[in-house]
């Protein structure tokens, strides 16, 4: 008996194997190793994706047209002319508009079509091919509306205006293919904007000044008439002045004159407001909006929608549904705003009518009081009236003359509401394309694409490669991993010679792997190892016959008597490996043509190993292998040998292996590295389980130990340890 029987095998060895390194639950370290193995297998896809993305980013940077962005900043400050306005009463003035609303309005003005058209004409951009080249190289015809729309659209697409943080500073950015053009367009736009703002405010103020001047001329004539009348009374009476405190009529006249003067001032102030509102002066309308919450909210909403409309039309064009919806909202708000402004005018008209009516009533009362004074023949009263009328006319004339001077000053103060913080310098570097961003984006997208492709290929790859894959998929321990070597190393004679002599091959990888498989067999069950061991595979060319032969040789070299039976009656191969000739064999014994002792051949190179070839190919191999004769044959040789190794056909190809497996003590499944698919191997295990056999484990054949999934187990250090050595 061989030496392995001298030591009892550990009990419950199969549970020990299943609880060991073979199929133990994955730890965090194992999960990390799986990730590392995945990167080693598929990492080239990620690297290729990153490289491709980098190349695409470089190509995009080289092919995209370069754009230069010039930036200028301006500050929108409160209009200091507000303290000189005509409307300084508390219920009309109300203070400045909200800063955020004002800045949104100014942004919309800067992005307006009219200001863009003025800048295009000022810089003659219609003739500048760097701005927008016309087909045929001809200048644009600005008289056509479609041409103006195209030029304005191109200008607005290159222009962007934004607020700098929470300040009152606006940044004006203009982008073009020429750096000088970008700087020139941004500065010209600011100049036109300042001129546009000054011109509009000046014209509105000048219109009010013209109206005040016409009123002043009328007051001057009334003042001259009242002065002449007072002088005439003085000459008629021959006095310089009278005591007004001793006359009730004079007191009444004084009071009525005072009230009439106040009523005239009130009527003129309200008339001035009415005229200002009718002139559509933005300053006066803004002042009225400050005290009207509804109007203020409407204007703020309109400014925000106009800003959104400008941004969306630059991005999607006027036909975009959301742009059309915003345009409808803007039209509705503009109609509402016009109605609110008309309501302001109507209120001002009513206030003016009331003031005019009050003035008329006071004038009538004064006339009645004068007639009463005249009826009494009070010449002093006539004189006093003339004097009061002169003083009131003088007071009104002086007040309006002061207002007229202030209005002239206010027309020039509006230009100080805009300060240029920084002019637009010529940009030294292009702002588009953004080379670093393109490179980073290309590499990022390439990495994600490569990773996605690697994950997809990993998901589609159903081959069993790693130990973990095999153990989890088949729920069987991995008995050995046979390395991929030259076919000559797998020949029985070569393997036997390498294991007998003290040569470098005795420490070879194949020999060590087979010894490991032999040890797994010897320790696979408590008490004694299985005697009848069948080697099976899922399909042909997985190396089943080679491993069965080498395992039989290894067991025989260990001192055991081994019978190697070629039970593959369809495509036998053992007689070729051991060069025993294809004469009588298993089929001859089962058919009764030859005795068992005549069919068994002793391998001359290793007397402890006997071989039973397959013999002639029978017509019905399955019936022979499942016959009573096969069972008797195995029973008859069981006492003469320590181990009986059965080499069978592939399990999935024919039913021979499933039939013969029931007569074996254990079955070892052979799968080939990199080609065994998960569902095929699982199907094979299911068929063997249904046969009621004892599956001892799995052997992986032709393993590439340099592959990532095995490098950590059988990598370079394995080669160094079990590589070629010189005998000591």
Secondary structure, DSSP 8 states (H G I E B T S, - for coil): --GGGGS---TTHHHHHHHTTTT----HHHHHHHHHHHHHHHHHHHHHHHHHHHHHHHHHHHHS--BEEEEEEEEE---GGGGG-S--STTT------HHHHHHHHHHHHT-HHHHHHHHHHHTGGG-TTT---GGG----TTSHHHHHHHHHHHHHHEEEEE-TTSSEEEEEEEESSHHHHHHHHHHHHHHHHHHHHHHHHHHHHHHHHHHHHHHHHHHHHHHHHHHHHHHHHHHHT-S---GGG-HHHHHHHHHHHHHHHHHHHHHHHHHHHHHHHTT-HHHHHHHHHT-HHHHHHHHHHHHHHHHHHHHHHHH-TTSHHHHHHHHHHHHHHHHHHHHHHHHHHHHHHHHHHHHHHHHHHHHHHHHHHHHHHHTT-HHHHHHHHHHHHHHHHHHHHHHHHHHHHHHHHHHHGGGGEEEEE-----SS--BS-HHHHHHHHHHHHHHHHHHHHHHHHHH--B--SHHHHHHHH---EEEEEE---GGGGSHHHHHHHHHS-SGGGG-HHHHHHHHHHHHHHTSSSSS--SEEEEEESSSSSSHHHHHHHHHHHHHHTT--EEEEE--SSS--HHHHHT--SSS-HHHHHTTSS-HHHHEEE-TT-TTEEEE---S--S-HHHHHTSHHHHHHHHHHTTT-SEEEEE---TTT-SHHHHHHTTSSEEEEEEETTT-BHHHHHHHHHHHHHTT--EEEEEEEEE-TTSHHHHHHHSHHHHHHHS-----
